């Protein structure tokens, strides 16, 4: 299971997302959405761990460059070659 680096997300973003996601087991949603927001705000400066991990895992399971390229175009994963 994915575990967040405690210092990756700004505390203010964590607080906002905890207000948005109020269910008991929302930590994975908070981390996922938070990392997506940070990556979208600073795409060339920050490389979110979730996006790297997701790209590597999907490539390992499906070995599909087309899948990774498609998800990359939509901003869900970083390109494997990065």
N, C-alpha and C positions, 0 to 999 in steps of 0.2 A: 504494500500500500504506500502511496506517495506521502511524504512528510515534508512540510514546508520548512525552509530556512527561516528562523524566527526574525531575522533582520531584513528580509527581502521586501516585504510589504510595509509601507509607511503606516504608522499607528493610526493616523487619521482615516486612512482608507479602510483599515480593518474595522474601526469603529462604525463607519458608515455601512459597510457590508454586513456587519452584525445586526444592524437595525433593519436592513433589507431582508436578510435571511434569518428568520426568527425560530425555525425549527431546531430541535435538540441536536441533531447530527449534521449541522450545516457547515462544519469546518472545511470540508473538501470543496464545497461550493464557494465558500469565501475565498479560499486560496486560489481556486481556478479562475474565478471572475476577477479577483484582485490582480493576479499575474497577467491576465489578458488586458486589463485596463492599463497597467504599468507598461506592458510591452507596446500597446497601441499608442500610448502617449510619448514614448521615447524609443521608437523602433531601432534606431541605429546605435543607441547608447547602451541599452540594457538588453540582455538576453535572458528571458524568463526560463527558469529550470523546468517548469511544466511543459513548455512548448518544445524544448529540446528532448525531454524524456518521452513525450508523446510521439514525436517524429521518429525517434530511434525505435521505440516499441512497435509502432505500426509498420515501420520498414522491416523489422525483424520478423514479425508475424506474417505479413502479407507480401513482402518483397516487391512492392508495387511503387515504382517511381511516379506513375500517373496519380495514384492516391495521395502521395506526399505533395506533389506539385499542386494538385487541386486544393488540398487543405491549406497549403501555403498561400495560395492566391486569395483565400478567404480569411487569412490571418489566424488560423488555428494552430499551425505548427511552423517552426522554422525549417528552412530548407536543409536537407541532410548535409550538403556541402559546406554550410556555414560552420 
